[in-house]
Amino acid sequence: MKKHVLLASALMASIGMYAQNGKIIPSNAVPVNMAEKEIKKMAIVEENKTNQVITKKHAKPLPPKGAHSPSSNQKVAVVSATRFSGSRNAYGVLVSQQKPLQYNSDIDIVTFVHRVSTYFTTAPADNSGSIGVSWSLNHGTNWDSTCIWADGTNLARYPQGGIYNPPGNTNENNIYFVGTGPVTNGSGWVGNWYASKAYTASVGGNNTALGPPSTTFIPSAYGGSKQDMVRYMFTYTNDGLVRAAGPIVNDMNATTNAGYSPRGMAIMKGTFAAGSFNWTLDSLIFPVEYSSANGNALLSTPLMAWDNNGTTGYAVMLGVRQGATGTMKGIQPIVYKTTNGGASWTLIPPFDFTTLNQVDNRLPVAVQGGTFAVPFFSTNEGVDVTVDAMGRLHLVGTVVSAYSTHNDSLFYTYAFNSGGGCGSQNYSFYYGTTTTHPTIMDFILDGSGTSWNGIVVDSMATEGPDDANTCSQWSGATLTTDARIQISRNDAADKIFYSWTETDTSITGHHFNVYPDLYMKGYDIYTNTTTNKTLVIGTGATSPTVAAYGIFWHYMSNRAINVGGGTYEIPFTFSGDATFGGTTPLDHYYVSGAVFTMADYTNPELPLSAGKSNSAISKNTNVSVNAYPNPTNNNTQLVVNLDKASDIHIEILNTLGQVINSMNIKGDAGQHIINVDLSNENAGIYFYNVTTNAGKVTGKLIKE
């Protein structure tokens, strides 16, 4: 067979003919089982890996620094990256849906939960399963650390977590660090670890984990159900609850999807009580298709998001809904929603995503034997969720074409038999045109839960290399990397932020993401505008030196820092090991200075549905509200922007929901600055409601 090169004509020749509706009917592409890729990630236990150091620096040629320059519509952030901690190896940062990096505005604290390094001796046990928390109270300038888990038998892995903050508290001395993750006994997965530790017991590099009930091992079978691999979507809400998610599977240590057979999501809820946490399980079973060949048609990555108060929440898994047909019989979002803090859940109705033209137009490949494309929501490049100020779910990720609607083939997508000369791996995307490159989309579920729209965030030039890709710097360690698409927001939830990594193809000559640069972008839900694509840090950075190899294993904080004046800074971390050994020590770097200002939102959204805006507020009645300074000692200002005259009603409330001040204003189009006097109020957290003809905007105020 003739070797395929990176030319559109060569790719076209390998695809085949077109259906009458313009969809490609592949003649020389091969199916790929996406569920097997997920199971492979679940099965990774470092004890099964050879402890190796790749003796190179590096065998793959480094991209020349400064070889690529940003395009005219691309912004470059001015950032610094500083090493703040380390871990024993890379087996703890492989999954982007972990949430180890968190920011809490009540305390103004950044936290990062991680496996400790070999230089940090822990007690009562010191082994590969010890977990630490590093934190900063000044946005990354200084760090402290402590150990929260150190068990001689139950080895902790894949940590995530943050803080528990008593409702209304602004004093760091009253907080607790909290973490969760899976446990291995050295040969397989056996349950999960849950740990907490008071801040006052942690300062000064305290290296001793507490005993029960502050540290708890819970086996997989629990509460009449199961809770497996609880390494996903750690969340703290203002009602004082912490939550984490994991899949419910038949056999956590199975190597096939039929044996693994995910069937739902376990939501573990931590309730603070007398210095520790009581953990309770909420099980959600997802209605999906089944086949004896592959088991349940459900991918194993659970996604969960909550509003600030922990009232409105979403539980999402990707699967083929039971009874689906036609274009809806693909791996697609299945969503449960709660509006009462999880006391009850409602299954959201199914939706045909091919009615979103930006989705259907970017799926060039017809399902096998058909003339239409079936959307397949992939986890290969990362997928993430959040909730905005309108209570709407945002799901960000990429979509590919399903291979078949036959029950035995529901996990299969296409791979195009041209891999850029990087071994046996083929491309998952058709690179014939930019519209068929990997495209990041933010899917937005409307408040009623009956319809989806969203925006095109950006397209990428590359996709993730697998563990056998010969161009990957991690191939010697047999680790898979990807774009690690993630989503964040500000506390007010009117600004949404996205991040991902991709490689400059002018350097590599192929479409695999082997020298990743880190990018971000912002979206204002009220003005329906986006920022330019912004380079955060990449291989052209002069410091740290490990950045020249690529920005690997990055995490984006769940919340952005409100710098003031409409400016938000998004905390990032990335991790590096210049030996690329996998089982060798890994350094963690904190990235500061990644900011967006109000002036950055200059581009109109590109909605997924042509001509349909994503805002629940008409474009001629937009309202935006910012508070500055916030936190404040006495007085603050609410800056209200209207593009149409409207009455403005303002309420200031305490944490009990009591109105402590209110006012009414006749507002013309333009900016209005309202002074808020908190001088007679106690230090703590307050809330504002700003109601106009356009609707209501809520936010939080902190008095120090």
C-alpha positions in Angstrom: 0.0 0.0 0.0 1.2 3.5 -0.8 2.3 5.5 2.2 0.0 8.4 3.0 1.6 11.8 3.7 0.2 15.0 5.2 -1.5 16.3 2.1 -5.2 16.9 1.8 -5.2 15.1 -1.5 -3.6 12.0 -0.1 -6.1 11.9 2.8 -9.0 12.4 0.4 -7.9 9.5 -1.7 -8.0 7.3 1.4 -11.5 8.3 2.4 -13.7 7.2 -0.4 -16.7 8.7 -2.1 -19.4 11.2 -1.0 -23.0 10.5 -0.1 -25.6 12.7 -1.8 -25.8 14.9 1.3 -22.0 15.6 1.2 -21.1 13.2 3.9 -18.0 11.0 3.2 -18.5 7.3 3.0 -15.1 5.9 4.1 -13.6 3.2 1.9 -10.2 3.0 3.5 -10.6 4.1 7.1 -10.7 1.7 10.1 -12.9 1.5 13.2 -11.4 2.3 16.6 -12.9 1.3 20.0 -13.0 4.4 22.2 -14.2 2.5 25.3 -11.0 0.4 25.2 -8.9 3.6 25.3 -10.8 4.7 28.4 -10.4 1.3 30.1 -6.7 1.5 29.4 -6.5 4.7 31.4 -8.4 3.1 34.2 -6.1 0.1 34.3 -2.9 2.1 34.7 -1.2 1.1 37.9 2.4 2.2 38.1 3.4 -1.1 39.8 2.9 -2.7 36.5 5.3 -0.3 34.8 9.1 -0.8 34.5 10.9 1.8 36.6 12.9 3.5 33.9 14.8 6.6 33.0 14.8 7.5 29.4 18.5 8.4 28.8 18.1 11.3 26.5 17.6 15.0 26.6 15.7 14.3 24.4 15.8 11.6 21.6 13.1 13.6 19.8 14.4 16.9 18.5 13.2 19.9 20.6 11.3 22.5 18.7 13.4 25.6 18.2 12.4 28.3 20.7 10.5 31.1 19.1 10.1 29.1 16.0 6.4 29.9 15.9 4.8 33.3 16.3 1.2 34.0 17.2 -1.3 34.7 14.4 -2.7 38.2 14.1 -5.9 37.4 16.1 -4.0 35.5 18.9 -3.0 37.1 22.2 0.1 36.1 24.2 -0.3 36.3 28.0 2.5 37.6 30.1 3.0 34.9 32.7 5.6 33.4 35.0 5.9 29.7 35.9 7.5 28.7 39.2 8.2 25.3 40.6 6.2 24.9 43.9 6.2 21.2 44.6 6.8 17.7 43.1 5.4 14.2 43.0 7.0 10.7 43.0 6.0 10.2 39.3 3.5 11.1 36.6 0.9 8.5 37.9 -1.3 11.0 39.6 -1.8 13.7 36.9 -2.8 11.6 33.9 -6.5 12.5 34.0 -7.7 16.0 33.2 -11.1 15.5 34.9 -9.4 15.2 38.3 -9.7 18.5 40.1 -6.6 18.8 42.2 -6.2 22.6 41.5 -8.8 24.8 43.2 -9.2 28.5 44.1 -11.5 29.8 46.8 -12.3 33.5 46.9 -13.6 33.5 50.5 -10.1 32.7 51.8 -8.2 33.9 48.7 -6.4 30.6 48.6 -5.0 28.4 45.8 -4.7 24.7 46.6 -3.1 21.7 44.8 -3.6 18.1 46.0 -0.9 15.8 44.8 1.2 12.7 45.5 4.2 13.8 47.5 7.7 13.7 46.2 10.4 11.4 47.4 12.0 14.3 49.3 8.9 14.8 51.6 9.0 12.1 54.3 5.5 11.3 55.6 4.1 9.6 58.7 2.7 7.3 60.0 3.8 5.6 56.7 6.1 6.7 54.0 5.4 5.1 50.7 4.2 5.7 47.1 0.7 6.2 48.4 1.3 9.3 50.5 -0.8 12.4 49.5 -0.1 16.0 50.2 -1.7 19.4 49.8 0.3 22.5 48.7 -1.3 25.9 49.1 -0.7 29.6 48.6 -2.4 32.6 50.2 -0.8 35.1 47.8 -1.6 33.8 44.4 1.5 31.6 44.0 4.2 33.7 45.5 4.7 31.6 48.6 3.7 28.0 49.3 3.3 25.7 52.3 2.4 22.0 52.3 1.2 19.2 54.5 0.4 15.4 54.3 -3.2 14.4 54.5 -2.9 10.6 53.7 -0.1 8.1 54.6 -1.3 4.5 55.0 0.9 1.5 55.1 -1.6 -0.8 53.3 -4.0 1.3 51.2 -1.9 3.1 48.6 -3.6 6.3 47.4 -3.6 7.3 43.8 -5.0 10.0 41.4 -5.6 12.6 44.1 -8.0 15.5 43.9 -9.5 18.0 46.4 -9.5 21.5 47.8 -10.9 23.0 51.0 -13.9 22.9 53.2 -14.9 26.4 54.3 -17.6 26.9 56.9 -20.4 29.0 55.4 -19.7 32.7 55.9 -16.1 32.2 57.0 -13.2 34.3 55.6 -10.5 33.2 58.1 -8.0 30.5 56.8 -7.6 29.2 60.4 -11.1 27.8 60.2 -10.8 25.8 57.0 -10.0 22.1 56.4 -8.1 20.6 53.5 -10.0 17.7 51.8 -9.0 15.1 49.3 -10.3 11.9 47.6 -9.1 9.3 45.1 -8.8 5.6 44.4 -6.8 3.0 46.3 -4.6 0.2 45.0 -3.2 -2.7 47.0 -0.3 -2.9 44.5 -2.0 -5.1 42.0 -5.4 -3.7 41.4 -8.1 -1.2 42.5 -9.8 -2.0 45.8 -11.7 1.2 46.9 -11.2 4.9 47.6 -9.5 7.1 50.2 -11.0 10.1 51.8 -8.9 12.5 53.9 -9.3 15.8 55.7 -7.0 18.0 57.9 -7.5 21.3 59.7 -5.4 24.2 58.3 -4.1 24.9 61.8 -2.7 21.3 62.0 -1.1 21.7 58.6 1.0 24.8 58.5 4.7 24.7 58.6 5.1 21.7 56.4 3.4 19.2 58.7 4.2 15.8 57.4 1.9 13.6 59.5 -1.5 12.4 58.3 -4.3 12.1 60.8 -5.9 8.8 61.7 -9.6 7.9 61.5 -12.1 9.5 61.2 -10.1 12.2 59.4 -8.7 9.5 57.1 -11.1 6.8 55.8 -10.7 3.9 53.4 -14.0 2.8 51.8 -14.1 -0.4 49.7 -15.7 -0.3 46.3 -18.9 -2.0 47.5 -20.6 0.6 49.8 -24.0 1.6 50.8 -25.8 -1.1 48.8 -24.1 0.2 45.6 -20.6 0.9 44.5 -18.2 3.8 44.4 -15.3 3.2 42.0 -12.4 5.4 41.1 -13.6 8.5 42.9 -11.0 10.8 41.3 -13.3 13.1 39.3 -14.9 16.5 39.6 -14.2 17.5 43.3 -16.5 20.4 44.2 -17.0 22.6 47.2 -20.2 24.7 47.4 -21.3 27.5 49.7 -23.7 25.3 51.6 -20.7 23.7 53.2 -20.7 20.4 51.3 -17.9 18.8 49.3 -18.6 16.3 46.5 -16.6 14.0 44.3 -17.7 11.5 41.6 -16.7 8.1 40.2 -18.2 5.6 37.9 -20.2 2.6 39.0 -18.9 -0.4 37.1 -19.2 -4.2 37.2 -15.5 -4.9 37.7 -13.1 -2.1 38.3 -10.1 -4.3 37.3 -11.6 -5.8 34.1 -9.6 -5.4 30.9 -12.6 -5.4 28.5 -15.6 -3.2 28.3 -17.9 -6.2 28.6 -16.3 -7.0 32.0 -15.9 -3.4 33.0 -19.5 -2.5 31.9 -20.1 1.0 33.4 -23.7 1.5 34.5 -23.8 4.8 36.3 -22.3 7.5 38.5 -21.4 7.5 42.2 -21.6 10.9 43.9 -19.9 10.9 47.2 -21.0 13.8 49.5 -18.9 14.9 52.4 -20.7 16.5 55.3 -18.6 18.2 58.0 -19.2 16.9 61.5 -17.1 17.5 64.6 -13.8 18.0 62.8 -14.1 15.3 60.1 -16.5 14.3 57.3 -19.3 11.8 57.0 -19.3 10.4 53.4 -22.6 9.3 51.9 -23.3 7.8 48.5 -25.8 8.9 45.9 -26.1 6.5 43.0 -27.4 7.4 39.5 -28.0 4.7 37.0 -28.0 5.8 33.3 -30.4 4.2 30.8 -28.2 2.9 28.0 -28.1 0.3 25.2 -26.5 -3.0 25.9 -24.8 -5.7 23.9 -23.3 -9.0 25.0 -20.1 -8.1 23.1 -19.4 -4.8 24.8 -21.7 -4.5 27.8 -23.4 -1.2 28.6 -22.9 1.5 25.9 -21.6 4.0 28.4 -18.1 5.6 28.7 -16.7 5.5 32.2 -15.8 9.2 32.7 -18.4 10.9 35.1 -18.9 14.6 34.9 -20.5 16.7 37.6 -21.1 20.5 38.1 -22.9 22.6 40.7 -23.9 26.2 41.1 -22.3 28.2 43.9 -25.0 27.4 46.5 -25.1 23.6 45.8 -28.7 23.8 44.8 -28.6 23.3 41.0 -26.4 20.4 39.9 -25.8 18.3 36.8 -24.6 14.7 36.5 -23.4 13.8 33.0 -22.1 10.7 31.4 -21.5 9.9 27.7 -23.4 7.0 26.3 -26.0 5.7 23.9 -29.4 6.3 25.4 -31.7 3.3 25.6 -34.1 3.2 22.6 -32.1 5.8 20.6 -32.2 5.5 16.8 -30.7 7.2 13.7 -28.5 10.3 14.4 -29.2 10.0 18.1 -27.8 6.5 18.4 -24.3 7.6 19.3 -22.2 8.2 22.4 -23.8 11.5 23.5 -24.5 13.3 26.7 -27.0 11.8 29.1 -27.9 14.3 31.8 -29.5 14.2 35.2 -30.4 17.6 36.8 -31.3 18.5 40.4 -32.7 21.8 41.7 -32.8 20.8 45.3 -29.2 19.9 46.1 -29.4 16.3 45.0 -32.5 15.3 47.0 -34.0 14.3 43.7 -32.8 14.1 40.1 -34.6 14.5 36.8 -33.4 12.8 33.6 -33.1 15.4 30.8 -34.9 14.5 27.5 -32.8 13.3 24.5 -31.7 15.7 21.8 -30.7 15.5 18.2 -27.3 17.2 18.0 -27.2 17.1 14.2 -29.8 19.9 14.4 -26.9 22.1 15.4 -25.4 23.0 12.0 -21.9 23.6 13.4 -21.9 20.1 14.7 -23.4 18.3 11.6 -21.2 20.3 9.2 -18.0 19.4 11.0 -18.8 15.7 10.9 -17.8 14.7 7.4 -18.1 11.0 7.8 -21.3 9.0 7.3 -22.1 6.1 9.6 -21.2 2.8 8.0 -23.8 1.8 5.5 -25.7 5.1 5.8 -25.8 8.6 4.4 -25.8 10.6 7.7 -23.3 11.3 10.5 -23.9 10.2 14.1 -22.3 12.5 16.6 -19.9 10.7 19.0 -18.8 12.8 22.0 -15.2 11.9 22.6 -13.2 12.0 25.8 -10.0 11.6 23.9 -9.0 15.3 24.0 -10.7 16.0 27.3 -14.2 16.9 28.3 -15.4 19.1 31.2 -18.5 20.8 32.6 -19.6 23.8 34.6 -22.7 25.8 35.5 -23.2 29.4 34.5 -25.1 32.3 36.2 -28.3 31.3 34.5 -28.1 27.9 35.9 -27.3 26.4 32.5 -25.0 23.4 32.0 -21.9 23.9 29.8 -20.2 20.8 28.4 -17.0 21.4 26.5 -15.2 18.9 24.4 -14.8 17.5 20.9 -17.2 15.5 18.7 -16.3 12.8 16.1 -18.3 10.6 13.8 -19.6 7.2 15.0 -18.7 4.2 13.0 -21.9 2.3 13.3 -25.3 2.2 15.0 -25.2 -1.6 15.4 -25.3 -2.4 19.1 -22.1 -4.4 18.9 -20.2 -1.4 17.4 -21.5 1.6 19.4 -18.1 2.3 20.9 -16.4 2.6 17.5 -15.3 5.7 15.6 -13.2 6.2 12.5 -9.5 6.4 12.3 -8.0 7.6 9.0 -5.1 5.6 7.7 -2.6 8.4 7.6 -0.6 8.9 10.8 2.1 11.4 9.9 4.8 8.8 10.1 4.5 8.3 13.9 4.1 4.6 14.1 0.9 2.6 13.9 -1.4 5.3 15.2 -3.9 6.8 12.7 -5.6 10.2 12.9 -9.0 10.4 14.6 -9.9 13.5 12.6 -10.0 14.2 8.9 -7.6 17.1 8.2 -8.9 17.9 4.7 -10.1 21.3 5.8 -9.9 23.4 8.9 -13.6 22.8 9.6 -12.8 19.1 10.1 -9.9 19.7 12.4 -10.5 18.8 16.1 -13.0 21.5 17.1 -13.6 22.5 20.7 -17.3 23.2 21.3 -19.1 24.4 24.4 -22.5 22.8 24.4 -25.0 24.8 26.5 -28.2 23.2 27.9 -31.0 25.8 28.3 -32.5 26.4 31.6 -35.6 24.4 30.8 -33.5 21.3 30.1 -35.2 20.7 26.7 -32.8 22.2 24.2 -29.1 22.6 23.5 -27.1 25.3 21.7 -23.6 26.5 22.4 -20.6 28.0 20.7 -17.6 27.0 18.7 -14.7 27.8 21.0 -11.8 27.1 18.6 -10.2 24.5 16.4 -7.0 22.7 17.0 -4.3 21.6 14.6 -3.4 18.5 16.5 -4.7 15.5 18.4 -3.3 13.4 21.3 -0.7 10.7 20.6 -1.3 7.3 22.1 1.1 5.3 24.2 2.7 3.7 21.2 3.1 6.8 19.1 6.8 7.0 18.1 6.7 10.8 17.8 5.6 11.2 21.4 8.1 12.1 24.0 6.3 9.8 26.5 6.3 6.7 24.2 9.2 5.1 26.2 6.9 5.3 29.3 3.9 4.1 27.3 1.8 7.1 28.4 -1.0 8.7 26.4 -1.3 12.5 26.3 -4.1 14.7 24.9 -5.3 18.3 24.7 -6.7 18.2 28.3 -9.7 20.4 27.4 -10.9 22.1 30.6 -13.5 24.7 31.6 -13.6 27.3 34.5 -15.5 30.3 35.5 -15.6 33.3 37.8 -17.6 33.3 41.0 -20.4 35.3 39.4 -20.5 32.6 36.6 -21.0 35.1 33.9 -17.5 34.6 32.5 -16.5 31.1 31.2 -12.9 30.2 30.5 -11.5 27.4 28.4 -8.0 25.8 28.2 -6.3 23.2 26.0 -2.9 22.3 24.6 -1.9 21.9 21.0 1.3 21.7 18.9 2.5 24.0 16.1 2.4 21.7 13.1 4.9 23.9 11.2 7.5 22.5 13.6 6.6 18.8 13.6 5.1 18.3 10.1 2.3 16.1 11.5 -0.9 16.5 13.5 0.0 14.9 16.8 0.3 17.0 19.9 3.8 16.1 21.0 5.2 19.5 21.9 2.1 21.1 23.5 1.6 24.8 24.0 -1.0 25.9 26.5 -3.9 28.1 25.3 -6.9 29.7 26.9 -10.0 31.6 25.8 -12.9 33.5 27.5 -16.6 33.8 26.9 -19.1 36.4 28.4 -22.5 34.8 28.6 -24.4 38.1 28.8 -22.7 39.9 25.9 -22.2 36.7 23.9 -18.7 37.7 23.1 -15.4 35.8 23.3 -11.8 36.8 23.7 -9.0 35.9 21.2 -7.2 32.6 21.5 -4.5 33.3 24.0 -1.1 31.6 24.4 -0.5 31.1 28.1 2.9 29.4 28.0 4.6 27.2 25.5 7.8 25.7 24.2 9.2 29.1 23.4 9.3 30.1 27.1 12.7 30.8 28.5 11.8 29.7 32.0 11.4 27.1 33.4 13.7 25.1 31.1 11.4 22.1 31.1 8.8 24.2 29.3 10.9 23.8 26.1 9.9 20.1 26.0 6.2 21.0 26.1 3.5 22.0 28.6 2.3 18.6 29.9 -0.3 17.5 32.4 -1.8 21.0 32.9 -4.7 21.8 35.2 -6.9 24.8 35.2 -8.5 26.0 38.5 -12.2 25.5 38.9 -12.6 29.3 39.6 -10.8 32.4 38.5 -9.3 35.1 40.7 -11.2 38.4 40.7 -8.3 40.9 40.4 -10.8 43.8 40.3 -12.0 46.2 37.6 -13.4 43.3 35.5 -10.1 41.5 35.3 -9.8 37.8 36.1 -6.7 35.7 36.6 -7.0 32.0 35.9 -4.6 29.8 38.0 -2.8 27.0 36.0 -0.4 24.3 36.9 1.6 22.0 34.6 4.1 19.3 35.4 7.4 18.3 33.9 10.0 15.6 33.9 12.8 16.1 31.3 13.6 12.3 31.4 10.0 11.4 30.4 10.4 8.2 32.5 6.8 8.0 33.7 7.9 6.4 37.0 10.6 9.1 37.6 10.1 12.2 39.7 7.8 15.0 38.4 8.0 18.7 39.2 4.9 20.9 39.5 4.9 24.5 38.2 2.4 27.2 39.1 1.5 29.7 36.3 0.6 33.2 37.4 -0.4 36.1 35.2 -2.9 34.4 32.9 -5.6 37.2 32.8 -8.5 38.5 30.8 -9.8 42.0 31.1 -13.2 43.4 30.2 -11.6 44.9 27.0 -10.6 41.4 25.8 -14.2 40.3 25.0 -14.3 41.7 21.4 -15.4 38.8 19.2 -19.0 37.8 18.5 -19.9 34.3 19.4 -20.1 31.6 16.8 -23.3 29.7 17.9 -23.6 26.0 17.2 -27.1 26.6 15.8 -27.0 29.2 13.0 -28.6 32.5 13.8 -29.6 31.4 17.3 -28.1 33.4 20.2 -27.1 31.5 23.4 -28.2 34.2 25.8 -31.5 33.9 27.7 -31.4 37.7 27.6 -32.1 39.6 24.4 -29.1 41.3 23.0 -30.7 44.7 23.2 -31.3 44.3 26.9 -28.0 43.1 28.2 -26.8 43.8 31.8 -23.5 43.1 33.4 -22.5 43.7 37.0 -19.0 43.8 38.6 -18.1 44.7 42.2 -14.9 46.6 43.1 -13.0 46.5 45.4 -14.0 43.0 46.4 -12.9 42.0 49.1 -13.4 45.3 50.9 -12.9 46.7 54.3 -15.9 49.1 54.4 -17.3 50.3 51.1 -17.5 48.8 47.6 -19.0 49.7 44.3 -21.4 47.8 42.0 -20.7 48.7 38.4 -23.9 48.1 36.4 -23.7 48.3 32.6 -26.9 48.6 30.6 -27.3 48.9 26.8 -30.9 49.9 27.2 -32.8 52.0 29.7 -34.2 50.0 32.6 -35.3 50.2 36.2 -32.6 48.8 38.6 -33.4 47.2 41.9 -30.5 46.3 44.1 -30.6 44.1 47.3 -27.7 43.3 49.6 -28.2 40.1 51.7 -26.4 38.3 54.4 -25.7 34.6 54.5 -29.1 33.9 56.1 -30.8 35.4 53.1 -31.9 38.5 55.0 -32.0 41.8 53.1 -29.8 44.3 54.9 -30.0 47.1 52.3 -31.9 47.8 49.1 -32.4 50.6 46.6 -34.2 51.4 43.4 -32.6 53.4 40.5 -33.9 54.7 37.1 -31.2 53.6 34.8 -30.4 55.0 31.3 -28.3 53.0 28.8 -24.7 53.1 29.9 -22.7 52.5 33.1 -24.0 53.1 36.6 -21.8 53.1 39.7 -23.7 52.3 42.9 -21.9 52.7 46.3 -22.5 50.0 48.8 -21.7 50.8 52.5 -20.8 47.8 54.6 -19.0 49.7 57.3 -21.6 48.8 59.9 -21.7 45.1 59.0 -19.5 42.4 60.5 -16.7 40.8 58.5 -18.0 38.0 56.3 -19.7 37.1 53.1 -22.7 39.0 51.6 -24.6 38.7 48.4 -26.1 41.2 45.9 -29.1 40.8 43.6 -29.3 43.3 40.8 -32.6 43.0 39.0 -33.4 44.9 35.7 -35.8 44.5 32.8 -33.3 42.0 31.4 -33.4 39.7 34.5 -31.5 39.2 37.7 -27.7 39.0 38.3 -26.3 37.7 41.6 -22.9 37.9 43.1 -20.9 37.7 46.2 -19.3 40.4 48.4 -16.6 39.8 51.0 -16.0 42.2 53.9 -12.6 41.7 55.6 
